[in-house]
């Protein structure tokens, strides 16, 4: 066995100060390779005769040489935590022996622990958290970890029940209406009952995949520009090229534009912009339309000429897009 476990797998590792893997990770290494690298033998995983079935509710997880075979039907889950050295190895062991997901948070190694050292090891010590099916034989998993790390006794695995939640609703509860410029406030569908934001005009957006929710600095900057110039340009015609969600065209109409056209080359964005338009009543006399433009630059002059001749000329043109 090597003295220092080499780094295990970079596949499925997220950027930032932690690691997360799941059974959907395409780069998950077979345990045979992992243990072969770390310990030079799979004999350690047969420690105490635990190379067997780990029991699950109403069925069993059979551990074989080619990895676990298990169904994907919903089961009750339990959180399992372990502070340990060589956390990347422990992540792979947990995954191979039935965890449906696993993550790791780096921690400072306690005084007197083994010096992991070496440039090949990414994390020396950490907190590994995994989700196991309730009923999994965690004593067997602990003895497998004991054998793989050559510990004097099985490690103490901390457990607590997993409580399923509506994660979308949980995030939405903390997502407050968004101030936009000096005079607007963006509200998403779950903000229907939120108190009004003072004197700000409300823009209702569906919050889909189209760019332009109002939280990006470029969107804020263009709205500030429109708020600055449009008081002296009432009744103007405005073109929003790269409209995304349509938010800038809606702002221009609210600020006094008689015509505000939104153009985007992405069909789903145009569809989203039209739905957002339906959710926001326009001032009397204002007209807002959304168009799908050509993605091929060679077709742009003809398309732009048609817009200008039919709807222009435009007094204000904004293009909150990537420069290419």
Buried (B, 14 or more C-beta within 10 A) or exposed (E): EEEBBEBBBEEBBEEEEBBBBBBEBEEBBEBBEBBEBBBEEBEBBEBEEBBEEBBBEEBBBEBEEEBBEBEEEEBEBBBBBBBBBBBBBBBBBBBBBBBBBBBBBBBEBEEEEEEBEEEEBBBBBBBBBBBBBBBBBBEBBBBBBBBBBEBEEBBEBEBEEBEEEEEEEEEBEEEEBBBBBEBBBBBBEBBEEEEEBEEBBBBBBBBBEBBBBBEEEEBBEBBEBBBEEBEEBEEBBBBBBBBBBBBBBBBBBBBBBBBBBBBBBBEEBBBBBBBBBEEBEEEEEBEBBBBBBBEEEEEBEEBBEEBEEEBBEBBBEBBBBEEE
